[in-house]
Amino acid sequence: MTSLSHLAPPASAQPAPAEAAPPVQTFKIGYLRRAESGTAISRLALPAENNGEAGALAGLDDDNDTGEFLGQKFTFAPRRLKPGEDAAKALGDLAGQGVNFVVADLPAGVLLAAADSPAAAKMLIFNVGASDDVLRQEFCRANVVHVAPSRAMLADALAQYLIWKQWRKWFLVVGSHPEDKLWANDLKRAGARFGAKLVEERVFEDRGGARQSDSGVALIQKQIPAFTQGAPAYDILVAADESAVFADYLPYRTWDPRPVAGSAGLVPTSWDASNESWGAEQLQRRFERKFSRHMTALDMNAWTAARMIGEAASHGAAGDAGAMKAFFLSGDFALAAFKGQKLTLRDWDLQLRQPILLSDGRNVISVSPQEGFMHRFSELDTLGYDRPESQCRFK
């Protein structure tokens, strides 16, 4: 029998064993949501059940698109607080699941309780829902990055445009709830800062009762003109109504034919569904295809937080909270977020620098900072508390 041994390939020609694929680096991102939903005068403005959470998911989709080429995977761990539930315990539950980074849509007091909990010591929390200035000032925390713009930033953005328009005489109407007064204080601060004159301030008392009824239109049509009658000459009515009690009733119903801004009319916001500049239409369409609704400001804040985490990971800086924070504060971090300028982080209060859109609910009317408002470092720092004004001493 003829031997076939001579047909065997030499040992050196044997196929090499396939190299093992490098392990995938997984980043688990938590999402901690407030227990209550927002309120609104119009049913069209009521928040969707997945408001904010959908934005985070859209951001994770973008992170995973990039991470696929880098051996990185981003997963989602959502948690909604129940009424009265301890935020610190909920954060501890997320930590037990291996979460180091948490996107948080929480009221200011609840956010502070979570940030001060033992579980948060090795976490980085991204505040996407609380605009309170105190969180960036005397109650700032070293483990909380503020993606949501502060009330001061929103007020400054609006004031710059009103001054640019030469609408300097303001008639301020303030709601009777504590958050309304906080918003009013920032509007007054911004007006004084940029040269507005407050001709009068009135308080609109929330007396309860149904906000809409069969006779509501006729009643409101009589009440609002009477309430706004007799004000000194003014250019614009500025409303401070975070509680959503009265501001949406003001446009087209004031005694004097004047525009409305603040909590209704021309509103400062981190995002608007009508924005289609700087490539934003692509993001809007992706979001709408996936979630069958428009993208809100809270969605955009959460998207931005998720993308910040993905950007840090792509630079090899997301192994732990300390490394991620160091990257954000380095000169290497800048996030493109469809707003015309890249976003960076302020080192004195961990607030994200960002342009603010001014919207009437159907179109973006303008974007602040406005032309002519100068700053020695970044015009974005004309919005909100600048370094010399900061009272933040990180805890």
LOLOTOR-896596 format. One record per atom (N, C-alpha, C): x, y, z. Coordinates in pm, whole numbers, padded with zeros to 5 digits, always signed. Example, Ala and Ser with C-alpha at 12.3 -4.5 7.8 and 13.67 -1.06 7.14 Angstrom:
<recs>
+01319-00569+00780
+01230-00450+00780
+01320-00330+00780
+01285-00225+00708
+01367-00106+00714
+01290+00003+00787
</recs>
This chain:
<recs>
+00085-00119+00000
+00000+00000+00000
+00089+00123+00000
+00050+00219-00082
+00130+00342-00091
+00100+00431+00029
+00207+00481+00096
+00189+00570+00212
+00150+00709+00166
+00059+00771+00244
+00018+00908+00212
+00079+01011+00308
+00176+00961+00387
+00233+01051+00487
+00299+01173+00425
+00347+01152+00298
+00417+01266+00238
+00322+01379+00199
+00188+01349+00204
+00093+01455+00168
+00055+01542+00288
+00089+01504+00409
+00056+01583+00528
+00134+01712+00530
+00075+01821+00563
+00148+01948+00567
+00247+01949+00681
+00358+02016+00665
+00456+02027+00774
+00391+02092+00896
+00452+02064+01011
+00396+02116+01135
+00381+02267+01134
+00478+02335+01071
+00476+02480+01070
+00361+02535+00987
+00303+02451+00900
+00196+02499+00813
+00058+02476+00871
+00050+02411+00988
-00079+02388+01051
-00145+02522+01084
-00276+02535+01065
-00341+02663+01095
-00329+02698+01242
-00294+02825+01266
-00278+02871+01403
-00414+02879+01471
-00418+02846+01599
-00546+02858+01670
-00593+03003+01671
-00724+03019+01658
-00779+03154+01656
-00753+03223+01790
-00713+03350+01779
-00687+03426+01901
-00820+03457+01971
-00817+03447+02101
-00937+03477+02178
-00970+03625+02167
-01098+03655+02147
-01140+03795+02139
-01117+03863+02273
-01070+03987+02269
-01050+04057+02396
-01181+04069+02472
-01178+04066+02601
-01302+04075+02678
-01371+04209+02655
-01502+04204+02653
-01580+04326+02635
-01589+04400+02768
-01559+04530+02765
-01569+04612+02885
-01712+04663+02896
-01779+04631+03005
-01919+04666+03022
-01936+04780+03120
-02018+04876+03081
-02050+04990+03167
-02200+04986+03195
-02235+04969+03320
-02376+04966+03357
-02416+05105+03408
-02510+05167+03340
-02552+05303+03373
-02688+05298+03441
-02696+05351+03560
-02822+05356+03633
-02902+05479+03596
-03033+05470+03614
-03121+05585+03592
-03219+05589+03709
-03210+05694+03788
-03294+05707+03907
-03395+05819+03884
-03523+05783+03889
-03630+05876+03854
-03709+05918+03975
-03760+06040+03970
-03846+06091+04077
-03977+06014+04080
-04043+06018+04195
-04167+05941+04211
-04284+06006+04140
-04289+06141+04146
-04406+06210+04091
-04382+06250+03946
-04489+06267+03872
-04482+06317+03736
-04504+06467+03737
-04465+06534+03629
-04486+06677+03619
-04632+06711+03593
-04665+06838+03614
-04801+06886+03587
-04796+06984+03471
-04912+07010+03415
-04922+07104+03304
-05064+07154+03293
-05081+07275+03242
-05215+07328+03218
-05278+07257+03100
-05201+07243+02992
-05252+07177+02871
-05220+07029+02874
-05314+06946+02834
-05289+06803+02827
-05182+06770+02723
-05160+06861+02628
-05056+06837+02528
-04917+06849+02589
-04906+06915+02703
-04777+06934+02767
-04749+06834+02878
-04841+06743+02905
-04817+06643+03009
-04701+06553+02970
-04610+06524+03062
-04491+06444+03027
-04528+06299+02999
-04456+06239+02904
-04473+06097+02874
-04421+06013+02990
-04469+05892+03000
-04428+05803+03108
-04277+05779+03105
-04218+05775+02986
-04075+05749+02974
-03995+05877+02951
-04050+05991+02991
-03980+06118+02974
-03846+06113+03047
-03739+06145+02978
-03605+06139+03036
-03541+06004+03016
-03609+05899+03058
-03555+05765+03043
-03534+05731+02895
-03626+05776+02809
-03610+05752+02666
-03485+05822+02613
-03458+05941+02662
-03337+06011+02619
-03210+05938+02657
-03208+05883+02779
-03092+05805+02822
-03073+05683+02734
-03183+05614+02700
-03174+05497+02613
-03121+05534+02475
-03165+05649+02423
-03115+05695+02294
-02966+05723+02301
-02921+05780+02413
-02779+05805+02430
-02699+05676+02439
-02754+05576+02507
-02686+05447+02515
-02677+05379+02379
-02779+05398+02296
-02770+05344+02159
-02650+05403+02086
-02631+05533+02100
-02516+05598+02035
-02385+05551+02096
-02384+05533+02228
-02263+05482+02295
-02228+05343+02244
-02328+05258+02230
-02303+05120+02186
-02261+05114+02040
-02308+05207+01958
-02263+05211+01819
-02112+05231+01812
-02062+05322+01894
-01917+05346+01900
-01847+05234+01975
-01908+05190+02085
-01845+05088+02169
-01824+04956+02100
-01905+04927+01998
-01890+04801+01924
-01751+04788+01864
-01692+04898+01823
-01559+04896+01762
-01448+04903+01866
-01485+04936+01989
-01384+04953+02094
-01391+04845+02200
-01475+04745+02178
-01490+04639+02277
-01558+04686+02403
-01655+04775+02387
-01725+04830+02503
-01876+04809+02486
-01942+04787+02597
-02086+04766+02596
-02148+04847+02709
-02260+04914+02678
-02329+04998+02776
-02467+04941+02802
-02496+04913+02928
-02625+04856+02966
-02699+04953+03058
-02827+04928+03075
-02915+05024+03141
-02982+04961+03262
-02981+05034+03373
-03044+04985+03496
-03136+05095+03550
-03261+05102+03502
-03353+05207+03548
-03416+05173+03682
-03444+05276+03758
-03511+05258+03888
-03597+05381+03917
-03726+05361+03935
-03815+05472+03968
-03851+05465+04116
-03832+05577+04185
-03866+05582+04325
-04016+05571+04345
-04055+05502+04446
-04195+05500+04486
-04220+05618+04580
-04343+05664+04591
-04371+05775+04682
-04321+05745+04823
-04238+05833+04876
-04184+05817+05009
-04063+05726+05019
-04019+05667+04909
-03905+05575+04914
-03775+05650+04937
-03685+05589+05011
-03556+05647+05044
-03465+05643+04922
-03420+05760+04875
-03334+05767+04757
-03199+05703+04783
-03149+05715+04907
-03019+05656+04940
-03024+05504+04928
-03133+05445+04971
-03147+05300+04960
-03154+05258+04813
-03231+05335+04733
-03242+05303+04591
-03106+05312+04523
-03027+05412+04562
-02893+05424+04504
-02806+05307+04547
-02822+05263+04672
-02749+05145+04718
-02786+05021+04640
-02913+05007+04605
-02956+04893+04523
-02887+04896+04387
-02875+05015+04327
-02807+05026+04198
-02658+04992+04213
-02598+05037+04323
-02457+05005+04347
-02438+04853+04359
-02534+04785+04420
-02528+04640+04433
-02536+04569+04300
-02589+04638+04198
-02595+04580+04063
-02471+04612+03981
-02373+04676+04043
-02249+04709+03973
-02252+04841+03900
-02344+04930+03938
-02357+05061+03874
-02262+05160+03940
-02180+05226+03859
-02091+05332+03908
-02136+05471+03866
-02219+05476+03762
-02261+05604+03704
-02413+05608+03700
-02471+05714+03756
-02616+05723+03768
-02666+05853+03706
-02757+05841+03612
-02830+05956+03559
-02950+05977+03650
-02962+06097+03708
-03063+06120+03812
-03158+06231+03774
-03286+06199+03771
-03393+06298+03757
-03467+06303+03889
-03415+06386+03980
-03466+06393+04117
-03481+06538+04161
-03577+06567+04250
-03583+06701+04310
-03457+06728+04391
-03430+06856+04417
-03303+06895+04478
-03277+06824+04610
-03374+06824+04702
-03351+06761+04832
-03326+06613+04822
-03400+06546+04735
-03382+06401+04717
-03247+06372+04653
-03207+06457+04559
-03076+06440+04495
-02963+06452+04596
-02974+06550+04685
-02870+06567+04788
-02863+06446+04880
-02978+06394+04920
-02980+06276+05007
-02912+06159+04939
-02937+06142+04810
-02873+06033+04736
-02723+06056+04724
-02682+06179+04693
-02540+06210+04674
-02460+06195+04802
-02524+06216+04917
-02455+06208+05045
-02459+06068+05107
-02522+05974+05041
-02532+05839+05095
-02400+05764+05079
-02374+05664+05163
-02250+05587+05152
-02231+05523+05015
-02339+05478+04954
-02329+05412+04824
-02277+05506+04716
-02299+05638+04733
-02260+05734+04631
-02114+05774+04639
-02043+05727+04741
-01904+05769+04760
-01815+05734+04641
-01845+05623+04574
-01763+05580+04459
-01840+05593+04328
-01945+05675+04330
-02027+05695+04211
-02010+05836+04157
-02048+05853+04031
-02063+05985+03973
-02209+05996+03930
-02276+06099+03982
-02419+06120+03956
-02434+06234+03857
-02519+06216+03757
-02543+06316+03655
-02683+06373+03676
-02689+06496+03725
-02816+06562+03753
-02877+06612+03622
-02990+06554+03583
-03055+06594+03459
-03189+06662+03482
-03237+06667+03608
-03371+06716+03631
-03386+06833+03725
-03285+06865+03805
-03298+06970+03906
-03221+07095+03863
-03292+07208+03853
-03230+07333+03808
-03190+07424+03923
-03208+07380+04046
-03185+07466+04163
-03042+07518+04169
-03029+07648+04188
-02896+07709+04197
-02818+07659+04318
-02887+07629+04428
-02815+07588+04549
-02735+07461+04527
-02778+07377+04435
-02702+07256+04406
-02568+07287+04340
-02557+07403+04279
-02431+07446+04218
-02358+07546+04306
-02423+07591+04413
-02367+07692+04500
-02334+07631+04637
-02404+07674+04741
-02364+07634+04876
-02385+07487+04907
-02470+07417+04829
-02490+07275+04851
-02433+07190+04737
-02327+07239+04675
-02266+07162+04566
-02197+07037+04622
-02189+06935+04541
-02127+06809+04579
-02026+06767+04473
-01915+06711+04520
-01806+06674+04429
-01839+06555+04342
-01944+06481+04376
-01981+06362+04298
-02106+06384+04213
-02145+06512+04193
-02263+06543+04113
-02226+06635+03999
-02244+06588+03876
-02225+06667+03756
-02362+06719+03712
-02370+06848+03686
-02499+06909+03651
-02511+06923+03500
-02590+06834+03442
-02617+06840+03299
-02732+06937+03272
-02834+06933+03355
-02945+07028+03342
-02893+07169+03367
-02933+07266+03286
-02893+07404+03315
-02960+07453+03442
-02893+07544+03512
-02950+07600+03634
-03055+07706+03599
-03136+07740+03699
-03232+07849+03678
-03159+07978+03639
-03044+08002+03699
-02969+08124+03667
-02927+08126+03521
-02885+08012+03469
-02848+08005+03328
-02968+08033+03238
-03082+07973+03271
-03202+07993+03191
-03247+08139+03195
-03242+08199+03315
-03283+08338+03329
-03188+08431+03253
-03059+08408+03263
-02962+08491+03190
-02980+08480+03040
-03009+08358+02993
-03029+08337+02849
-03148+08418+02800
-03257+08417+02876
-03376+08493+02837
-03349+08643+02846
-03286+08686+02954
-03260+08829+02973
-03172+08885+02863
-03071+08811+02821
-02983+08860+02715
-03063+08889+02588
-03154+08800+02553
-03232+08821+02432
-03327+08940+02446
-03393+08952+02562
-03485+09063+02582
-03412+09197+02578
-03292+09200+02633
-03212+09323+02627
-03166+09349+02485
-03127+09244+02414
-03087+09259+02273
-03203+09317+02191
-03326+09279+02226
-03444+09330+02158
-03486+09469+02206
-03414+09520+02307
-03446+09649+02368
-03580+09645+02443
-03618+09528+02489
-03736+09515+02574
-03688+09520+02720
-03666+09639+02768
-03601+09657+02898
-03700+09673+03014
-03822+09712+02985
-03921+09734+03092
-04001+09607+03112
-03985+09544+03230
-04046+09415+03258
-04157+09428+03361
-04268+09363+03331
-04377+09343+03428
-04369+09197+03470
-04333+09173+03596
-04307+09038+03645
-04429+08985+03721
-04478+08868+03680
-04587+08801+03751
-04533+08669+03807
-04549+08651+03938
-04487+08541+04010
-04594+08452+04072
-04576+08320+04061
-04666+08227+04127
-04643+08228+04277
-04731+08160+04349
-04728+08163+04496
-04656+08044+04558
-04598+07956+04476
-04527+07840+04528
-04378+07870+04543
-04309+07798+04631
-04167+07827+04656
-04081+07822+04530
-04103+07723+04442
-04020+07713+04323
-04046+07829+04226
-04169+07884+04229
-04198+08001+04147
-04115+08120+04194
-04103+08134+04325
-04027+08246+04381
-03878+08232+04352
-03828+08109+04353
-03687+08088+04316
-03662+08128+04172
-03753+08091+04084
-03741+08127+03942
-03750+08279+03926
-03839+08342+04000
-03852+08488+03994
-03724+08557+04042
-03663+08504+04147
-03539+08564+04198
-03430+08562+04091
-03421+08453+04017
-03320+08446+03912
-03353+08539+03796
-03482+08551+03765
-03520+08645+03658
-03486+08788+03699
-03511+08823+03824
-03478+08957+03871
-03326+08978+03872
-03253+08877+03914
-03106+08886+03912
-03056+08910+03770
-03111+08833+03674
-03067+08846+03535
-03103+08983+03479
-03222+09031+03513
-03262+09163+03465
-03169+09271+03516
-03137+09268+03644
-03045+09366+03701
-02906+09353+03641
-02866+09231+03612
-02731+09205+03559
-02713+09264+03419
-02818+09259+03339
-02803+09299+03199
-02874+09430+03164
-02938+09493+03260
-02990+09627+03234
-03138+09639+03214
-03219+09545+03264
-03364+09557+03256
-03417+09639+03374
-03537+09692+03358
-03603+09766+03464
-03733+09696+03500
-03749+09659+03626
-03870+09594+03673
-03972+09702+03709
-04077+09717+03628
-04174+09824+03652
-04275+09786+03759
-04304+09656+03772
-04395+09610+03877
-04384+09459+03891
-04410+09411+04013
-04415+09268+04040
-04548+09234+04106
-04618+09134+04053
-04743+09090+04111
-04738+08940+04137
-04812+08898+04238
-04819+08755+04274
-04954+08700+04229
-04950+08591+04158
-05071+08519+04119
-05091+08405+04218
-05192+08419+04303
-05216+08320+04408
-05282+08195+04349
-05228+08080+04386
-05289+07953+04348
-05396+07919+04451
-05520+07931+04411
-05631+07906+04503
-05691+07767+04484
-05621+07683+04406
-05670+07547+04387
-05786+07544+04291
-05855+07429+04290
-05968+07413+04200
-05922+07359+04067
-06018+07327+03982
-05988+07269+03852
-05922+07373+03763
-05821+07327+03690
-05753+07418+03598
-05827+07431+03467
-05906+07332+03433
-05987+07338+03312
-06128+07294+03347
-06226+07359+03291
-06365+07319+03312
-06445+07364+03190
-06570+07326+03188
-06654+07363+03074
-06665+07514+03058
-06664+07585+03170
-06673+07732+03164
-06538+07799+03177
-06431+07718+03176
-06298+07771+03204
-06251+07876+03106
-06276+07857+02977
-06226+07950+02877
-06286+08088+02899
-06416+08092+02920
-06480+08221+02941
-06432+08287+03069
-06414+08207+03173
-06371+08260+03301
-06229+08317+03291
-06140+08241+03230
-06001+08285+03215
-05995+08411+03130
-06079+08417+03027
-06080+08532+02937
-06116+08660+03012
-06189+08648+03122
-06222+08764+03203
-06118+08789+03312
-06068+08681+03372
-05977+08694+03486
-05841+08752+03448
-05781+08699+03342
-05643+08739+03309
-05635+08887+03270
-05724+08941+03187
-05715+09084+03161
-05732+09168+03287
-05826+09127+03373
-05846+09203+03497
-05723+09196+03586
-05659+09079+03593
-05541+09063+03678
-05425+09149+03629
-05410+09162+03498
-05295+09234+03442
-05324+09380+03415
-05445+09426+03446
-05482+09565+03418
-05410+09661+03512
-05379+09779+03460
-05327+09886+03544
-05178+09882+03571
-05104+09797+03504
-04959+09793+03523
-04894+09916+03458
-04785+09966+03516
-04714+10074+03449
-04668+10030+03310
-04637+10126+03226
-04596+10095+03089
-04481+09994+03089
-04497+09887+03013
-04395+09783+03009
-04380+09730+02866
-04264+09668+02840
-04236+09612+02708
-04276+09466+02698
-04263+09393+02808
-04288+09249+02806
-04331+09202+02944
-04423+09108+02948
-04463+09045+03074
-04379+08919+03092
-04311+08911+03205
-04225+08796+03236
-04293+08716+03347
-04318+08588+03321
-04392+08503+03416
-04298+08403+03482
-04312+08389+03614
-04238+08289+03691
-04338+08192+03749
-04359+08080+03679
-04464+07985+03716
-04417+07842+03693
-04321+07798+03772
-04273+07661+03757
-04379+07560+03796
-04477+07601+03873
-04582+07511+03918
-04689+07488+03813
-04679+07556+03701
-04774+07539+03590
-04917+07566+03635
-04938+07682+03697
-05070+07719+03746
-05138+07821+03653
-05063+07919+03603
-05129+08031+03533
-05058+08078+03406
-04929+08054+03391
-04852+08122+03287
-04905+08095+03146
-04946+07972+03120
-04996+07940+02986
-05125+08012+02951
-05192+08070+03050
-05314+08147+03024
-05284+08291+02984
-05160+08336+02999
-05128+08478+02978
-05123+08521+02832
-05057+08448+02742
-05047+08499+02604
-05184+08524+02542
-05197+08638+02477
-05318+08680+02406
-05433+08718+02499
-05408+08719+02632
-05517+08754+02724
-05483+08873+02814
-05361+08924+02807
-05323+09036+02893
-05402+09161+02855
-05417+09251+02954
-05492+09376+02929
-05424+09457+02820
-05293+09476+02833
-05217+09546+02730
-05163+09445+02630
-05161+09481+02502
-05110+09386+02400
-04958+09377+02404
-04908+09288+02487
-04765+09274+02505
-04724+09127+02495
-04600+09101+02452
-04552+08962+02451
-04530+08910+02591
-04523+08778+02602
-04503+08709+02730
-04379+08622+02719
-04303+08612+02828
-04182+08530+02829
-04165+08470+02968
-04071+08377+02978
-04041+08312+03106
-04097+08172+03111
-04207+08153+03184
-04268+08021+03196
-04370+07994+03086
-04396+08092+03001
-04486+08075+02886
-04444+08175+02780
-04498+08158+02659
-04459+08246+02551
-04321+08211+02502
-04225+08299+02523
-04085+08273+02488
-04017+08208+02609
-03981+08081+02596
-03934+08002+02710
-03788+07960+02687
-03700+07982+02786
-03562+07931+02775
-03557+07784+02812
-03484+07705+02735
-03485+07561+02756
-03356+07499+02703
-03321+07383+02756
-03201+07314+02706
-03227+07244+02574
-03355+07224+02539
-03386+07154+02412
-03529+07183+02371
-03552+07177+02241
-03687+07194+02189
-03705+07101+02069
-03824+07044+02058
-03851+06947+01952
-03845+07009+01813
-03851+07142+01805
-03845+07207+01675
-03703+07232+01627
-03605+07211+01712
-03466+07240+01673
-03419+07144+01564
-03377+07199+01452
-03325+07117+01343
-03191+07170+01290
-03131+07262+01364
-03002+07317+01323
-02887+07230+01373
-02770+07249+01315
-02646+07182+01357
-02659+07030+01357
-02735+06977+01262
-02753+06833+01253
-02854+06776+01350
-02926+06863+01423
-03020+06815+01525
-03134+06735+01465
-03170+06763+01340
-03282+06691+01280
-03256+06541+01276
-03130+06502+01256
-03097+06358+01254
-03126+06296+01389
-03085+06363+01496
-03112+06311+01631
-03262+06307+01656
-03332+06414+01619
-03476+06418+01642
-03546+06302+01571
-03508+06276+01447
-03575+06170+01370
-03544+06032+01426
-03420+06010+01469
-03387+05881+01531
-03472+05859+01656
-03482+05963+01736
-03558+05953+01859
-03706+05927+01830
-03760+05998+01734
-03902+05984+01702
-03934+05846+01645
-03843+05792+01564
-03865+05657+01511
-03869+05554+01622
-03783+05571+01722
-03773+05471+01827
-03885+05484+01932
-03924+05607+01964
-04015+05626+02077
-04151+05684+02038
-04171+05714+01911
-04301+05761+01860
-04350+05886+01932
-04259+05974+01967
-04295+06104+02024
-04176+06198+02006
-04198+06325+02040
-04092+06424+02028
-03996+06416+02147
-03877+06467+02126
-03773+06468+02229
-03789+06594+02316
-03794+06576+02447
-03811+06687+02540
-03676+06734+02593
-03681+06844+02670
-03559+06894+02733
-03501+06791+02830
-03587+06723+02907
-03538+06620+02999
-03476+06504+02922
-03538+06465+02812
-03478+06361+02727
-03338+06403+02681
-03326+06529+02639
-03196+06575+02588
-03092+06579+02699
-03133+06621+02818
-03039+06621+02931
-02988+06479+02958
-03081+06383+02956
-03043+06243+02983
-02958+06188+02869
-02992+06222+02745
-02909+06182+02630
-02767+06235+02647
-02756+06361+02685
-02625+06423+02702
-02545+06353+02811
-02609+06320+02923
-02539+06250+03031
-02487+06115+02982
-02571+06040+02911
-02527+05910+02859
-02412+05926+02761
-02418+06029+02678
-02311+06050+02581
-02182+06097+02649
-02193+06170+02758
-02073+06207+02833
-02002+06082+02883
-02079+05987+02934
-02020+05861+02982
-01955+05786+02867
-02023+05779+02752
-01967+05711+02637
-01842+05778+02584
-01841+05911+02585
-01724+05986+02539
-01605+05958+02630
-01628+05957+02761
-01520+05926+02854
-01467+05784+02833
-01559+05690+02811
-01518+05551+02788
-01434+05537+02663
-01470+05609+02558
-01396+05599+02432
-01255+05655+02446
-01231+05737+02548
-01097+05790+02575
-01027+05712+02687
-01084+05598+02723
-01021+05514+02824
-01026+05571+02963
-01124+05660+02989
-01125+05730+03117
-01247+05699+03200
-01314+05588+03173
-01438+05561+03245
-01431+05437+03332
-01312+05401+03376
-01303+05283+03461
-01367+05302+03596
-01360+05423+03649
-01424+05453+03777
-01464+05599+03777
-01536+05638+03880
-01590+05773+03886
-01480+05879+03888
-01372+05853+03961
-01264+05950+03969
-01197+05974+03835
-01172+05867+03761
-01109+05881+03630
-01200+05954+03533
-01330+05924+03541
-01424+05991+03451
-01431+06141+03481
-01440+06176+03608
-01448+06316+03644
-01321+06391+03602
-01206+06329+03620
-01080+06391+03580
-01078+06417+03430
-01133+06325+03352
-01139+06345+03207
-01230+06463+03173
-01345+06472+03239
-01438+06580+03210
-01375+06717+03237
-01290+06722+03338
-01228+06849+03376
-01098+06876+03301
-01058+06782+03218
-00935+06801+03140
-00966+06880+03013
-00863+06921+02946
-00881+06992+02820
-00921+06902+02706
-00928+06771+02730
-00961+06676+02622
-01111+06657+02604
-01190+06698+02702
-01333+06671+02694
-01407+06786+02626
-01485+06753+02526
-01577+06847+02461
-01681+06763+02389
-01808+06787+02418
-01914+06704+02364
-01994+06779+02259
-02007+06720+02141
-02095+06775+02037
-02238+06734+02070
-02327+06833+02081
-02465+06804+02126
-02568+06881+02045
-02540+06909+01919
-02639+06967+01827
-02689+07103+01873
-02598+07183+01932
-02638+07316+01978
-02547+07425+01922
-02464+07393+01828
-02381+07495+01766
-02246+07516+01830
-02230+07473+01955
-02101+07481+02025
-02082+07353+02104
-01957+07312+02119
-01930+07194+02200
-01944+07228+02348
-01990+07128+02423
-02016+07147+02565
-01895+07105+02646
-01864+07182+02748
-01754+07150+02840
-01805+07167+02983
-01720+07131+03079
-01762+07130+03220
-01688+07237+03299
-01762+07314+03378
-01700+07414+03465
-01638+07344+03585
-01516+07378+03614
-01448+07309+03724
-01489+07363+03861
-01547+07484+03866
-01579+07542+03998
-01712+07495+04054
-01802+07439+03970
-01929+07391+04024
-01982+07266+03952
-01903+07211+03860
-01940+07091+03783
-02070+07110+03704
-02091+07232+03656
-02205+07262+03569
-02159+07253+03423
-02239+07187+03341
-02208+07175+03199
-02236+07308+03130
-02136+07361+03064
-02155+07479+02980
-02236+07440+02857
-02335+07522+02822
-02417+07488+02706
-02496+07608+02660
-02520+07619+02530
-02613+07722+02481
-02755+07690+02528
-02837+07792+02540
-02976+07778+02580
-03065+07822+02464
-03161+07736+02429
-03254+07768+02322
-03370+07851+02378
-03418+07944+02298
-03536+08023+02333
-03646+07985+02235
-03752+07925+02287
-03855+07867+02202
-03993+07921+02236
-04078+07931+02134
-04218+07967+02158
-04308+07844+02154
-04248+07725+02155
-04324+07601+02152
-04343+07544+02013
-04312+07625+01911
-04322+07578+01773
-04192+07600+01696
-04114+07699+01737
-03989+07731+01670
-03885+07775+01771
-03759+07756+01736
-03650+07814+01813
-03634+07957+01765
-03665+08052+01852
-03662+08194+01815
-03520+08247+01815
-03441+08203+01912
-03302+08247+01921
-03226+08149+02009
-03095+08170+02019
-03009+08087+02103
-02916+08180+02179
-02907+08163+02309
-02815+08241+02392
-02695+08155+02431
-02577+08217+02451
-02555+08360+02469
-02572+08440+02341
-02620+08563+02358
-02644+08651+02245
-02515+08722+02203
-02513+08763+02079
-02398+08836+02027
-02380+08965+02106
-02256+08994+02141
-02225+09117+02212
-02209+09100+02362
-02246+08985+02416
-02226+08959+02559
-02095+08883+02573
-01992+08954+02609
-01856+08902+02602
-01811+08843+02735
-01710+08755+02724
-01649+08694+02842
-01503+08665+02809
-01416+08677+02910
-01273+08661+02884
-01234+08517+02852
-01316+08420+02893
-01283+08280+02868
-01378+08216+02768
-01508+08219+02797
-01609+08159+02711
-01739+08238+02725
-01800+08275+02611
-01928+08345+02617
-02034+08261+02687
-02016+08128+02688
-02111+08043+02760
-02110+08071+02910
-02002+08128+02959
-01995+08160+03102
-02063+08292+03136
-02126+08356+03036
-02214+08468+03067
-02351+08418+03113
-02372+08287+03107
-02497+08227+03151
-02475+08159+03286
-02546+08205+03389
-02532+08143+03521
-02422+08209+03602
-02388+08144+03714
-02290+08198+03807
-02149+08172+03756
-02075+08279+03736
-01937+08270+03688
-01845+08237+03807
-01721+08205+03775
-01625+08164+03879
-01617+08264+03995
-01601+08395+03970
-01589+08487+04083
-01715+08496+04169
-01831+08457+04114
-01956+08463+04188
-01987+08334+04263
-01911+08231+04237
-01947+08099+04289
-01926+08089+04440
-02024+08027+04507
-02013+07997+04650
-01989+07848+04674
-01959+07775+04566
-01941+07630+04577
-01810+07598+04648
-01819+07517+04752
-01702+07459+04820
-01734+07311+04831
-01675+07231+04745
-01718+07093+04730
-01708+07015+04861
-01814+06940+04885
-01818+06852+05002
-01793+06710+04956
</recs>
